[in-house]
């Protein structure tokens, strides 16, 4: 297929012009702030990029540990399919991991298409509102509500169909820079194969309303089986104090230690945390939450070292 290149100042405008000519999107990246897209029509491909578009790395970037606290209220940028993305790890830990607080402001259908990502790990967690989604080989579309989580294994085809007004989700992906590929041939839903493996992982849907709270670090947690579904690559849970005023956490021997405050307040060392604040703890560091309010809820995600999975 012949490919020509266009460097432009406004990617959305250039994409709209090409789509009016009958081109369709094949690839776009990054999802949170698109800078490059490839579109095609009748054997012709066009690569459209911003002047400072980042190149796709050929290998997994080196891990750069960092202590991070990201505050709620920071500006969100226009991302893929009309979604607003707020960056929760600005330094991306050297390019290893991206975490985004994603919102959809208007209720109704989402301008998405069947697509997939070449990633090592990717989690989606609903904070507020609801969203209807569909996944390859997982049966009919389903609705995710607050506290629900999905593991999107590498290359699984999926689509966001519609959402409530003010939908909020937290998305965690590694590596940070990865492409979104369109699949123009597959129609979803398709045949149901719930135990299908995608590489070394399988799709997982965690439903909060069906999950009991169990003791965890002096408080309680709604555990998931993300570790099992990813072959011990990642782990995720929702935490609450359950009468405790503080919780202590041992040093993690993997890579990512990520927290997102869903509701309530607490202190992380001398940092006061409130709703929609996020943090990252470097590996091999103990940490503690104190002064937790009774309504405190935390999304807690960890990963093993990603090099073994790359």
C-alpha positions in Angstrom: 0.0 0.0 0.0 1.4 3.4 -1.0 1.7 5.8 1.9 2.1 9.6 1.9 2.8 11.8 4.8 1.2 15.0 6.0 2.5 17.2 8.8 -0.2 19.5 10.1 -0.9 21.9 13.0 -4.4 20.5 13.8 -4.6 16.7 13.7 -8.4 16.6 14.3 -9.0 19.0 11.4 -6.7 17.0 9.0 -8.5 13.7 10.0 -11.9 15.2 9.4 -10.8 16.4 5.9 -9.6 13.0 5.0 -12.7 11.2 6.3 -14.8 13.5 4.2 -12.8 12.1 1.2 -13.7 8.6 2.2 -10.6 7.7 4.2 -11.0 5.7 7.4 -8.7 5.6 10.5 -6.5 2.5 10.8 -4.1 3.6 13.6 -4.0 6.6 16.0 -1.8 7.4 18.9 -1.4 8.3 21.7 -5.0 7.9 22.9 -4.8 10.7 25.5 -3.4 13.3 23.2 -3.4 12.1 19.5 -0.4 13.2 17.5 -0.3 10.7 14.7 -2.9 8.8 12.7 -2.8 6.6 9.7 -5.9 6.5 7.4 -6.5 4.5 4.2 -8.8 4.3 1.2 -8.6 2.1 -1.9 -5.0 1.0 -1.4 -3.7 4.5 -0.5 -2.5 5.3 3.1 -1.9 8.7 4.6 0.1 9.3 7.7 -0.9 12.5 9.4 1.2 13.9 12.3 1.8 16.9 14.4 5.2 18.5 14.0 6.4 17.3 17.4 4.7 13.8 17.2 6.5 11.3 19.4 8.0 8.3 17.6 6.9 4.8 18.7 9.6 3.2 20.7 11.0 0.0 19.3 11.5 -1.5 22.8 10.1 -1.1 26.3 11.7 2.1 27.7 13.8 1.8 30.9 11.9 2.1 34.1 12.4 5.4 36.0 10.9 5.1 39.5 9.4 8.3 40.9 7.2 9.5 43.8 4.2 11.2 42.4 1.2 13.1 43.8 -1.2 14.4 41.1 -4.0 16.7 42.2 -7.7 16.8 41.1 -8.7 19.7 39.1 -5.9 19.7 36.6 -6.8 20.5 33.0 -7.9 17.6 30.9 -7.0 17.3 27.2 -9.1 16.1 24.3 -8.3 12.5 23.5 -9.5 9.8 21.2 -13.2 9.4 20.4 -14.2 12.7 22.1 -13.0 11.6 25.6 -11.3 14.0 28.0 -8.0 12.7 29.5 -6.3 13.9 32.7 -2.8 12.7 33.1 -2.2 11.0 36.5 1.5 10.2 36.0 3.0 13.1 34.0 6.5 11.6 33.9 5.1 8.2 32.8 7.9 6.4 34.9 10.3 6.8 32.0 7.6 5.7 29.5 6.6 2.5 31.2 3.1 3.3 32.4 0.3 5.8 31.7 -2.6 6.4 34.1 -5.5 8.6 32.9 -8.6 9.9 34.6 -11.0 9.8 31.6 -14.4 11.6 31.4 -17.2 11.7 28.9 -19.4 14.7 29.5 -22.4 14.0 27.4 -24.8 11.1 27.7 -25.5 8.8 24.8 -23.6 7.0 22.0 -19.8 7.3 22.0 -18.0 7.9 18.7 -15.9 4.8 19.1 -15.1 1.9 16.7 -13.9 -1.7 17.1 -10.2 -1.4 18.0 -7.4 -3.0 19.9 -4.1 -2.1 21.6 -0.6 -3.6 21.6 0.0 -3.4 25.3 1.5 -5.4 28.1 -1.3 -4.7 30.6 -4.4 -2.5 30.6 -7.1 -1.9 33.2 -10.3 0.1 33.2 -12.0 1.1 36.4 -15.3 3.0 36.7 -15.4 5.8 39.3 -18.7 7.4 38.5 -21.6 6.9 36.1 -22.0 3.9 33.8 -20.7 2.8 30.4 -21.8 0.1 28.0 -19.0 -1.8 26.3 -18.5 -4.9 24.2 -15.5 -7.3 23.9 -14.3 -9.9 21.5 -15.5 -13.4 22.4 -17.2 -12.2 25.6 -20.8 -12.3 24.5 -23.3 -9.5 24.5 -22.5 -5.9 25.5 -22.6 -5.2 29.2 -22.8 -2.2 31.5 -20.0 -1.2 33.9 -21.0 0.7 37.0 -18.9 2.4 39.9 -16.4 0.0 41.3 -16.5 -2.3 38.3 -13.2 -3.1 36.5 -12.1 -4.9 33.3 -8.8 -6.3 32.4 -8.2 -5.7 28.6 -5.6 -8.3 27.6 -3.3 -7.5 24.7 -4.9 -7.3 21.3 -8.5 -8.0 22.4 -11.0 -6.2 20.2 -13.4 -4.0 22.0 -15.7 -0.9 21.6 -17.2 1.7 23.9 -20.9 2.0 22.9 -22.6 4.5 25.1 -22.3 6.1 28.5 -24.1 8.2 31.1 -23.4 12.0 31.3 -20.3 12.6 33.5 -18.9 9.2 33.2 -15.5 8.9 34.9 -13.1 6.0 34.5 -9.4 5.4 35.5 -7.3 3.7 32.8 -3.9 2.2 33.5 -1.8 1.0 30.6 1.8 -0.2 30.0 3.7 0.8 28.0 2.7 4.5 28.2 3.0 5.1 24.4 1.0 2.6 22.4 -1.1 2.6 19.3 -4.9 2.1 18.9 -5.5 -0.1 15.9 -8.9 -0.2 14.1 -10.4 -3.5 13.2 -12.7 -2.8 10.2 -13.7 -6.4 9.6 -14.8 -7.7 13.0 -18.4 -7.1 14.1 -19.1 -7.1 17.8 -20.6 -9.0 19.6 -19.3 -12.2 18.1 -19.1 -15.8 19.2 -18.7 -16.3 22.9 -15.4 -17.9 24.1 -15.0 -16.6 27.7 -12.0 -18.7 28.5 -10.0 -17.7 25.4 -6.4 -16.6 26.2 -4.9 -13.5 24.6 -1.2 -14.2 24.8 -0.6 -15.1 28.4 -3.7 -13.2 29.7 -7.5 -13.6 29.6 -10.3 -11.1 29.7 -11.6 -10.3 33.2 -14.8 -8.5 34.2 -14.9 -7.6 37.9 -18.4 -6.6 39.2 -18.3 -4.6 42.5 -21.9 -5.4 43.4 -21.0 -9.1 43.4 -17.8 -8.9 45.4 -17.6 -9.1 49.2 -15.4 -6.8 51.3 -12.7 -8.8 53.1 -10.0 -7.9 55.7 -7.0 -6.1 54.3 -4.2 -4.3 56.2 -6.4 -3.4 59.1 -9.2 -2.2 56.8 -11.1 -3.9 54.1 -10.8 -4.5 50.3 -12.8 -5.7 47.4 -10.2 -8.0 45.8 -10.1 -8.9 42.2 -8.5 -11.9 40.4 -6.4 -9.6 38.1 -3.2 -11.4 39.3 -4.6 -14.7 38.1 -5.8 -13.4 34.8 -2.5 -11.6 34.0 -0.2 -14.4 35.1 0.8 -12.4 38.2 1.7 -9.3 36.1 -0.8 -7.0 37.9 -3.0 -6.7 40.9 -5.9 -4.4 41.7 -8.4 -3.8 44.5 -10.7 -1.2 46.1 -9.8 -0.3 49.7 -11.8 1.2 52.5 -10.9 1.9 56.2 -13.7 -0.1 57.8 -13.2 1.6 61.2 -9.4 2.0 60.9 -7.9 5.4 60.9 -4.6 4.3 59.2 -3.2 1.6 57.1 0.4 0.6 56.5 1.8 -1.0 53.3 5.0 -3.0 53.0 7.5 -2.2 50.2 6.5 -3.6 46.8 9.1 -5.7 45.0 7.6 -5.1 41.6 7.3 -1.9 39.5 4.1 0.1 39.8 2.4 1.1 43.1 -0.5 3.3 42.1 -3.4 4.8 44.1 -6.4 6.9 43.0 -8.7 8.4 45.7 -12.3 7.5 44.7 -13.9 9.3 47.6 -13.1 10.7 51.0 -9.8 12.0 52.4 -6.6 10.7 54.0 -2.9 11.7 54.4 0.0 10.0 52.6 3.0 11.0 54.7 2.6 14.8 54.8 0.5 15.0 51.6 -3.2 15.5 52.2 -5.3 13.6 49.7 -8.8 14.2 48.5 -11.2 12.9 45.9 -9.6 12.3 42.4 -6.1 12.8 43.7 -3.6 10.1 42.6 -0.2 8.9 43.7 2.7 6.6 42.8 5.0 5.1 45.3 8.5 3.9 44.2 9.3 0.2 44.6 11.0 -0.9 47.8 9.4 2.0 49.8 7.0 1.4 52.7 4.1 3.8 52.9 1.2 4.7 55.2 -2.2 6.2 54.9 -3.4 8.1 58.0 -6.4 10.2 59.0 -8.7 8.3 56.7 -12.3 9.5 56.7 -15.1 6.9 57.0 -16.0 7.4 53.4 -12.5 7.0 52.1 -12.2 4.7 49.1 -9.0 4.0 47.1 -8.2 2.2 43.9 -4.9 0.4 44.5 -3.0 -1.1 41.6 0.4 -2.8 41.5 2.4 -4.5 38.7 5.3 -6.8 38.7 8.5 -5.9 36.7 7.3 -5.5 33.1 10.6 -6.5 31.5 9.7 -10.2 31.8 6.5 -9.7 29.9 7.9 -7.5 27.1 
